[in-house]
Amino acid sequence: MGLTYGPQPAWRDLIAGFLGAVADDRSLAAPWTGGRSEARWYGRSAWALADTVADWRRRHGEQMPSFWVPSYFCDNSLQPARLAGIDVVHYELGEDLNPDWPALRRAAEQGRPDIFILVHYFGHPADGAQARRFADDTGALLVEDCAHVLRPEADIGAHGDVVFFSPHKFLPVPCGAVMTAPAISEAPPRRTQSVTPWAVKRAVQKILPGPLQRSRTRRQTLAFDEDPAVAPAAAGGPGAYAKRAIGAEMRNAESIGARRRANAAIYRRWLENANDAKPFFDTSAAEGAAPYRFVARCPDHAGAVKLYGELRRKGLPAESWPDLAREVAAEPDRFPLANRWRQTLLMLPVHQSIDADELERLLRAP
Ligand SMILES: Cc1ncc(COP(=O)(O)O)c(C=O)c1O
């Protein structure tokens, strides 16, 4: 079939999404809440983030919160919150992708956060316990951003006052993100997204033979330094089709994780023998139970651009990190790591529809 950016539904599942019963929102959210907390569904997590701000404002007489977000964060995902007029305070991370705690504590002496976002990047658990202490000490609402995580793990999703996941990033479904919290009111009513454009696109991708799919990947190449156009964030929530598909796909969560780990291991072995690039995470275990992407660290910007071009020419849809916020890109001295990562990290697809033999073949191809 050729490598695609995201997972592909089987024909059977593409059709089955139109048929059968739809679980209620609470039951559908059980893999993420364990039945312990309430859940709200969205099309994307970007809307859960905006709603977190709106909820906070409702509780605080419509004041604007001080909203702390890591510097390494794609601005597209902040658009819905920015539309509501929020000013984003970016904070710097350490080499291990955790917040730079000493710097944060110093900054909090000047002005405390009201909402603090902790991100578990690429499926790797960030230090939730430390984030909990920081939020308790500063009086902030702790939001665990698990958009890069398939489902809660020991250290992921247990610490936040609000936790959200983006199952649409992991599953072959048209949309779907879930926010969980011990007590949240019912979701504000939303339109549901039309499934037709998504289903037609998936059907075309399934029909295209491998060579055509690869030449499509080559043609669609966005330069390494280019940011994708800001897609209008679809406000609609998941409709019946997406809900059926999410419910059905999550029955395979265990094997989805295993396939993703196995594909990540292929890149790891390839990098050991191949070139200057190295895995970003030292061990496979650090990539988590279901890696979102395999992350390769290049020695410098030129090396990243070169490797990106080579992989794209082979038909492998490598990606760079999309759009840092303008404030972050404009201040490389203040946000050195976010800017360095934008310039030197490559994200490679590991999703469950990738055929391991095909991936090995592509990587070995001259
Ligand atoms: C760290 C992080 N949080 C949140 C989001 C937003 O996710 P969604 O695509 O579900 O809006 C993204 C998007 O890629 C992300 O990288």
The ligand as an SDF file (V2000), in Angstrom:
LIG
                    3D

 16 16  0  0  0  0  0  0  0  0999 V2000
    1.4860   18.3400   22.4240 C   0  0  0  0  0  0  0  0  0  0  0  0
    0.1920   18.5150   21.6720 C   0  0  0  0  0  0  0  0  0  0  0  0
   -0.9140   18.8380   22.3520 N   0  0  0  0  0  0  0  0  0  0  0  0
   -2.0940   19.0310   21.7390 C   0  0  0  0  0  0  0  0  0  0  0  0
   -2.2030   18.8780   20.3700 C   0  0  0  0  0  0  0  0  0  0  0  0
   -3.5320   19.0880   19.7220 C   0  0  0  0  0  0  0  0  0  0  0  0
   -4.0490   17.8680   19.3310 O   0  0  0  0  0  0  0  0  0  0  0  0
   -5.2900   17.7820   18.3620 P   0  0  0  0  0  0  0  0  0  0  0  0
   -4.7410   17.4530   17.0110 O   0  0  0  0  0  0  0  0  0  0  0  0
   -6.1310   16.6520   18.8980 O   0  0  0  0  0  0  0  0  0  0  0  0
   -5.9820   19.0820   18.3760 O   0  0  0  0  0  0  0  0  0  0  0  0
   -1.0860   18.5500   19.6190 C   0  0  0  0  0  0  0  0  0  0  0  0
   -1.1870   18.4220   18.1680 C   0  0  0  0  0  0  0  0  0  0  0  0
   -0.4240   17.8570   17.4690 O   0  0  0  0  0  0  0  0  0  0  0  0
    0.1530   18.3580   20.2730 C   0  0  0  0  0  0  0  0  0  0  0  0
    1.2760   18.0410   19.6000 O   0  0  0  0  0  0  0  0  0  0  0  0
  1  2  1  0
  2  3  1  0
  2 15  2  0
  3  4  2  0
  4  5  1  0
  5  6  1  0
  5 12  2  0
  6  7  1  0
  7  8  1  0
  8  9  2  0
  8 10  1  0
  8 11  1  0
 12 13  1  0
 12 15  1  0
 13 14  2  0
 15 16  1  0
M  END
$$$$
